[in-house]
Structures are given as structure tokens and as C-alpha cells.
Amino acid sequence: MKYIKQNLIFVCLFSVLSLLLCSCSESEKKVEIEKAKYTVIEEKGNCQIRQYEPYIAAETLVDSDFDEAGNIAFGRLFKYISGNNRKKESIAMTSPVNQQSEKIAMTAPVSQEKSADKYIVSFVMPSKYTLDTLPEPIDPNVVIKQIPARKIAAIRYSGTWGQKRYLEHKTKLEEFIKEKKLKVTGEDIFARYDPPFQVWFLRRNEVWIPVE
């Protein structure tokens, strides 16, 4: 019995070690993944002010809560880059995957009903494409948009993708923005740089807030 327990412990430890090694290997491979291009203007701790170059994004609107929106959207967008487009062309994965709440214009009358969260989730497209050359999505829920050059305040952190941790770092970033006397010009964005199978403590997560 003691021998069996020792074997089980060994198997568990080996499995954990294998997972860590795979994650480290994936982290090394990530270097090859194209990212949205930016220049760091100013930096303090894990906060930065960045100037982003224009890029094209494939995005989808998801009617769900914060934690589930990314999972639902990832399936749609991954199908698009995997060939679910008019050219049946595979498109290289880039980073980050961005998620932000949808801003809805005020209308009248105002009625109170069950409120459903809506989030826009987007994949950054490889820089080799233009709006004319990027394959057209087959899924009508996936749209292609040109994102203009913009200034972003960002804070980087590791860990899980939950809303609680996101909001904690959003608060820290807002304090940084206030300290730098910057003007917020858009909705906050959740930027994820890693695939779901990456272990939580090796993930690169960021909160972005457009500023000027």
C-alpha cells in the first residue's frame, strides 16, 4: 500500500512538472507570435503609457458576463482565423486578445428589465493584411475593423482571468492615470496574451485605458 501511495505521489509530481515544462516551452514560443506594435512613452512599476500603431482587428459582440464572454468569443474568432472565411484561409494567431464592455447610446423611454452584459472581444490581425486583403468572415457575428493609432495607459499582471483580479488592477491603473493627469478617452480593455492552457502564474494579462 505504501509503495502504491509513493507511486501515486511520483505520478502527480511528474505531471505537474511536465505541465510546467510545457508552459515554459509555450512561453518561449510566444516570442514568435506577432503582437500589436507600440512604443513605450513613460513607465512606472508595472504601469506604462504607450503609443500604439494602427492595426486591424476581427471582433465579435457577446451577450454574457465578464468571465464567460472571452470563452464564447474565442470560439467564434478562432474558427474565423482557422479557415471559416470566404477564402478558407488560415490566419496566424497574434496577441493580445482584447475584451471591453459595449457602450450603448442612451435612448428613451428608459425601461427596467433584466440587464445582460455585453462585451466586444477582438483578435489583432497580422500586420501583413489590409482591409482589402484580409479574408471576409463567413459568420455574420464576426466583423473586421480598422483600429486607429491611439495612446494607451496599461498595467501588466499575471494570474487568473477573473473579473475580481481585473478590477483590482484597473483601480491601480486609474490611480496612475490620475497621478499623470491624463484624460481618459475610451472604455477600459482587458488584454490577454496567452492561450487558455497556459498556467495562471505565467500568464501575461493587462488592463488598457485609452488616454490623451
Secondary structure as a PSIPRED ss2 file (coil, helix, strand):
# PSIPRED VFORMAT (PSIPRED V4.0)

   1 M C   1.000  0.000  0.000
   2 K H   0.000  1.000  0.000
   3 Y H   0.000  1.000  0.000
   4 I H   0.000  1.000  0.000
   5 K H   0.000  1.000  0.000
   6 Q H   0.000  1.000  0.000
   7 N H   0.000  1.000  0.000
   8 L H   0.000  1.000  0.000
   9 I H   0.000  1.000  0.000
  10 F H   0.000  1.000  0.000
  11 V H   0.000  1.000  0.000
  12 C H   0.000  1.000  0.000
  13 L H   0.000  1.000  0.000
  14 F H   0.000  1.000  0.000
  15 S H   0.000  1.000  0.000
  16 V H   0.000  1.000  0.000
  17 L H   0.000  1.000  0.000
  18 S H   0.000  1.000  0.000
  19 L H   0.000  1.000  0.000
  20 L H   0.000  1.000  0.000
  21 L H   0.000  1.000  0.000
  22 C H   0.000  1.000  0.000
  23 S H   0.000  1.000  0.000
  24 C H   0.000  1.000  0.000
  25 S H   0.000  1.000  0.000
  26 E H   0.000  1.000  0.000
  27 S H   0.000  1.000  0.000
  28 E H   0.000  1.000  0.000
  29 K H   0.000  1.000  0.000
  30 K H   0.000  1.000  0.000
  31 V C   1.000  0.000  0.000
  32 E C   1.000  0.000  0.000
  33 I C   1.000  0.000  0.000
  34 E C   1.000  0.000  0.000
  35 K E   0.000  0.000  1.000
  36 A C   1.000  0.000  0.000
  37 K C   1.000  0.000  0.000
  38 Y E   0.000  0.000  1.000
  39 T E   0.000  0.000  1.000
  40 V E   0.000  0.000  1.000
  41 I E   0.000  0.000  1.000
  42 E E   0.000  0.000  1.000
  43 E E   0.000  0.000  1.000
  44 K E   0.000  0.000  1.000
  45 G C   1.000  0.000  0.000
  46 N C   1.000  0.000  0.000
  47 C E   0.000  0.000  1.000
  48 Q E   0.000  0.000  1.000
  49 I E   0.000  0.000  1.000
  50 R E   0.000  0.000  1.000
  51 Q E   0.000  0.000  1.000
  52 Y E   0.000  0.000  1.000
  53 E C   1.000  0.000  0.000
  54 P C   1.000  0.000  0.000
  55 Y E   0.000  0.000  1.000
  56 I E   0.000  0.000  1.000
  57 A E   0.000  0.000  1.000
  58 A E   0.000  0.000  1.000
  59 E E   0.000  0.000  1.000
  60 T E   0.000  0.000  1.000
  61 L E   0.000  0.000  1.000
  62 V E   0.000  0.000  1.000
  63 D E   0.000  0.000  1.000
  64 S C   1.000  0.000  0.000
  65 D C   1.000  0.000  0.000
  66 F H   0.000  1.000  0.000
  67 D H   0.000  1.000  0.000
  68 E H   0.000  1.000  0.000
  69 A H   0.000  1.000  0.000
  70 G H   0.000  1.000  0.000
  71 N H   0.000  1.000  0.000
  72 I H   0.000  1.000  0.000
  73 A H   0.000  1.000  0.000
  74 F H   0.000  1.000  0.000
  75 G H   0.000  1.000  0.000
  76 R H   0.000  1.000  0.000
  77 L H   0.000  1.000  0.000
  78 F H   0.000  1.000  0.000
  79 K H   0.000  1.000  0.000
  80 Y H   0.000  1.000  0.000
  81 I H   0.000  1.000  0.000
  82 S C   1.000  0.000  0.000
  83 G C   1.000  0.000  0.000
  84 N C   1.000  0.000  0.000
  85 N E   0.000  0.000  1.000
  86 R C   1.000  0.000  0.000
  87 K C   1.000  0.000  0.000
  88 K C   1.000  0.000  0.000
  89 E C   1.000  0.000  0.000
  90 S C   1.000  0.000  0.000
  91 I C   1.000  0.000  0.000
  92 A C   1.000  0.000  0.000
  93 M C   1.000  0.000  0.000
  94 T C   1.000  0.000  0.000
  95 S E   0.000  0.000  1.000
  96 P C   1.000  0.000  0.000
  97 V E   0.000  0.000  1.000
  98 N E   0.000  0.000  1.000
  99 Q E   0.000  0.000  1.000
 100 Q E   0.000  0.000  1.000
 101 S E   0.000  0.000  1.000
 102 E C   1.000  0.000  0.000
 103 K C   1.000  0.000  0.000
 104 I C   1.000  0.000  0.000
 105 A C   1.000  0.000  0.000
 106 M C   1.000  0.000  0.000
 107 T C   1.000  0.000  0.000
 108 A C   1.000  0.000  0.000
 109 P C   1.000  0.000  0.000
 110 V C   1.000  0.000  0.000
 111 S C   1.000  0.000  0.000
 112 Q C   1.000  0.000  0.000
 113 E C   1.000  0.000  0.000
 114 K C   1.000  0.000  0.000
 115 S C   1.000  0.000  0.000
 116 A C   1.000  0.000  0.000
 117 D C   1.000  0.000  0.000
 118 K E   0.000  0.000  1.000
 119 Y E   0.000  0.000  1.000
 120 I E   0.000  0.000  1.000
 121 V E   0.000  0.000  1.000
 122 S E   0.000  0.000  1.000
 123 F E   0.000  0.000  1.000
 124 V E   0.000  0.000  1.000
 125 M C   1.000  0.000  0.000
 126 P C   1.000  0.000  0.000
 127 S C   1.000  0.000  0.000
 128 K C   1.000  0.000  0.000
 129 Y C   1.000  0.000  0.000
 130 T C   1.000  0.000  0.000
 131 L C   1.000  0.000  0.000
 132 D C   1.000  0.000  0.000
 133 T C   1.000  0.000  0.000
 134 L C   1.000  0.000  0.000
 135 P C   1.000  0.000  0.000
 136 E C   1.000  0.000  0.000
 137 P E   0.000  0.000  1.000
 138 I C   1.000  0.000  0.000
 139 D C   1.000  0.000  0.000
 140 P C   1.000  0.000  0.000
 141 N C   1.000  0.000  0.000
 142 V E   0.000  0.000  1.000
 143 V E   0.000  0.000  1.000
 144 I E   0.000  0.000  1.000
 145 K E   0.000  0.000  1.000
 146 Q E   0.000  0.000  1.000
 147 I E   0.000  0.000  1.000
 148 P C   1.000  0.000  0.000
 149 A C   1.000  0.000  0.000
 150 R E   0.000  0.000  1.000
 151 K E   0.000  0.000  1.000
 152 I E   0.000  0.000  1.000
 153 A E   0.000  0.000  1.000
 154 A E   0.000  0.000  1.000
 155 I E   0.000  0.000  1.000
 156 R E   0.000  0.000  1.000
 157 Y E   0.000  0.000  1.000
 158 S C   1.000  0.000  0.000
 159 G C   1.000  0.000  0.000
 160 T C   1.000  0.000  0.000
 161 W C   1.000  0.000  0.000
 162 G C   1.000  0.000  0.000
 163 Q H   0.000  1.000  0.000
 164 K H   0.000  1.000  0.000
 165 R H   0.000  1.000  0.000
 166 Y H   0.000  1.000  0.000
 167 L H   0.000  1.000  0.000
 168 E H   0.000  1.000  0.000
 169 H H   0.000  1.000  0.000
 170 K H   0.000  1.000  0.000
 171 T H   0.000  1.000  0.000
 172 K H   0.000  1.000  0.000
 173 L H   0.000  1.000  0.000
 174 E H   0.000  1.000  0.000
 175 E H   0.000  1.000  0.000
 176 F H   0.000  1.000  0.000
 177 I H   0.000  1.000  0.000
 178 K H   0.000  1.000  0.000
 179 E H   0.000  1.000  0.000
 180 K C   1.000  0.000  0.000
 181 K C   1.000  0.000  0.000
 182 L C   1.000  0.000  0.000
 183 K C   1.000  0.000  0.000
 184 V E   0.000  0.000  1.000
 185 T C   1.000  0.000  0.000
 186 G C   1.000  0.000  0.000
 187 E C   1.000  0.000  0.000
 188 D C   1.000  0.000  0.000
 189 I E   0.000  0.000  1.000
 190 F E   0.000  0.000  1.000
 191 A E   0.000  0.000  1.000
 192 R E   0.000  0.000  1.000
 193 Y C   1.000  0.000  0.000
 194 D C   1.000  0.000  0.000
 195 P C   1.000  0.000  0.000
 196 P C   1.000  0.000  0.000
 197 F C   1.000  0.000  0.000
 198 Q C   1.000  0.000  0.000
 199 V C   1.000  0.000  0.000
 200 W H   0.000  1.000  0.000
 201 F H   0.000  1.000  0.000
 202 L H   0.000  1.000  0.000
 203 R C   1.000  0.000  0.000
 204 R C   1.000  0.000  0.000
 205 N E   0.000  0.000  1.000
 206 E E   0.000  0.000  1.000
 207 V E   0.000  0.000  1.000
 208 W E   0.000  0.000  1.000
 209 I E   0.000  0.000  1.000
 210 P E   0.000  0.000  1.000
 211 V E   0.000  0.000  1.000
 212 E C   1.000  0.000  0.000
